[in-house]
Amino acid sequence: MKATHLQQGEDAEAACCRYLKSRGLRLVSRNFSSRFGEIDIIMLDKKTLVFVEVRFRSNPYFGGALESITPSKQAKLRRTAEYYLQKNRQHEIARFDVVSVSKNTQTTMRKQPYTFDWISNAF
């Protein structure tokens, strides 16, 4: 059985993927790993390849999800994306998006269990 925080992260990633699909993006890959790091989600937005970093925070007291993407994390994401692009040369345009996922505290039968803050072309 997975640790609770790992399962919460996977659930938030899956919800983020559904959210982005509902906004017109198409899934290319999830959890792409290389020796440089991991990219949570890779999607297509028309002809633009989108590398998505998903940040989930269940507790806002230790800083927001967006502030947790440090310069060293950005560098790892860039190196991993460069590696992906070298292996998949059909993509000419790419960008980095960040999606902050938070638990929706006012969940009802009609609402999503999460709220999303999507920053396109974040860095």
N, C-alpha and C positions, 0 to 999 in steps of 0.2 A: 504494500500500500504506500502511495506517495505521501510525502509530508504535505500538510494542509496548505502551506504557502506556495508550494510548487503546483499543486492542483488549482489553487486560485489563479495563479499566473497563467496556466494553460487555459483555464476557462475564460479569462479576460482576453487572451489572444484569440481564441475561437470567436468570442463575441465581437471583437474588433474586426476580424476578418468578415464576418457576416455584415457588420455595419458598413464597411467599405464596399462590399459587393452591392449592398442596397443603394449605394451612392454611384454605382456605375463602373467601378473598377473590377478587373478580372484577376482572379488568383493565378499566379504563376508557380509559387513555391512557398512553403512554410518551413521555418527553422533551418535555413541554409547555413551549413557550417563549413568552415575551412580552418586552416591552422592559424589564421589571423583573428577569427572570431565568429560570431553568429549574427545572422540577420533574421529577425522574427518573421516577417512576411515580405514577400516580393509580389507586386501586383502590376498590372498594366492599366494606365489611365489613358485611353485612346492609344497613341503610339509612344507614350512616355513610360519607361520602366520606373516603378516606384519602390524604393527600399523603405520599408516601414519599421520603425522602432516603436514597440508597444511598451508603455510604462504604466504599471498598475500600482496603485497605492490604496490600501484599505484604511490607512491611518495618516491624516494630513499633518500630524504633529511633528514629523521628522522632515518636513519639506515636501514640496509638490513633486509630482512625477516628472514634470518637464525640467525642473532644476537639477534633477539627478543625472542628466546626460552631460557628463563632464567632457572637457576637451580630449582627454585620453579615450573616452568611450567613442566620441565622434571619430577620432583617428582610427580606432579599430573597425568601426563601421565602414569608413572610407576604404581602408585596405581590403576588407572582405568584399565590398562592392566592386572594387577594381578587379579582384580575383574573379568574381562572378562574371563581370563583363568580358574579361579575357577569354573565358570559357564559352561565353554566349555572345558572340560577336554580332548577332542580328539586331541588337538594340543600339540605337545611336543616341537617344536622349534619355537621361535618367535624372532622378531627383531623390532627395531624402525627406520623408515625412515623419512626423512624430505624432502618435496618438496617445493621449493620456486617458486612461480608463479608470473610472471611480465607481464605487458601489453607489447605486441609486438608493438613497435613504427613504424615498417615497414610492417604493414599488407597489403597484396595484396589479390587478389581473391584466390590464391593458398595457402597462408600461414595461419597458426593458429593465432588467436588473442592474444595468450599468448606464452611466452617462459617459459621453465621449467628448474630448476636446482635441480636434484634428488640426494640426498645423502643417499645411502643405509647404514644401520647399523650406523646411525648417533650418537647414544649415548646408 
